[in-house]
Amino acid sequence: MNTELEKCSGTEITLAQSLFLRTIFEDLTRSYNMPEGSDIDNIEWFIKNGNKSNSLRNGYKRALNIAKIIKEFSDGCAKKTRTRKQVRVF
């Protein structure tokens, strides 16, 4: 499965790859002390606070790497969405 991470490094990943990584992240963190799920708020929480009670768990480093990739993808999508030009002026 490490080949998926090599292919998906950075923000140049597809939506399908992002969803696949979220599934892997959820599987890795199922028994961790953290909010359940893989929405962007939980991803951000895990990046900032996940090390406090999970850093010694199996798969922590991999889960953190995946979380960072998902966050980069999300930030890249948000930038593209926010740079649209306004069509109407009110």
Backbone hydrogen bonds, N-H to C=O, Kabsch-Sander energy under -0.5 kcal/mol:
donor,donor_aa,acceptor,acceptor_aa,energy
4,E,1,M,-1.0
5,L,1,M,-0.9
6,E,2,N,-1.9
7,K,3,T,-2.2
8,C,4,E,-1.8
9,S,6,E,-0.8
13,I,11,T,-1.7
18,S,14,T,-2.2
19,L,15,L,-2.5
20,F,16,A,-2.2
21,L,17,Q,-2.5
22,R,18,S,-2.0
23,T,19,L,-1.8
24,I,20,F,-2.1
25,F,21,L,-2.8
26,E,22,R,-2.5
27,D,23,T,-2.2
28,L,24,I,-2.6
29,T,25,F,-2.2
30,R,26,E,-0.5
30,R,27,D,-0.6
32,Y,29,T,-1.7
34,M,32,Y,-1.3
43,I,39,D,-2.2
44,E,40,I,-2.5
45,W,41,D,-2.3
46,F,42,N,-2.6
47,I,43,I,-2.2
48,K,44,E,-2.1
49,N,45,W,-3.6
50,G,45,W,-0.6
50,G,46,F,-1.8
52,K,49,N,-1.5
54,N,50,G,-1.1
55,S,51,N,-1.0
57,R,54,N,-1.9
60,Y,57,R,-1.6
63,A,59,G,-2.7
64,L,60,Y,-2.7
65,N,61,K,-2.3
66,I,62,R,-2.5
67,A,63,A,-2.5
68,K,64,L,-2.2
69,I,65,N,-2.0
70,I,66,I,-2.6
71,K,67,A,-2.4
72,E,68,K,-2.5
73,F,69,I,-2.3
74,S,70,I,-2.6
75,D,71,K,-2.8
76,G,72,E,-2.3
77,C,73,F,-2.2
78,A,74,S,-2.3
79,K,75,D,-2.1
80,K,76,G,-1.9
81,T,77,C,-2.1
82,R,78,A,-2.3
83,T,79,K,-0.8
84,R,81,T,-1.0
90,F,88,R,-0.5
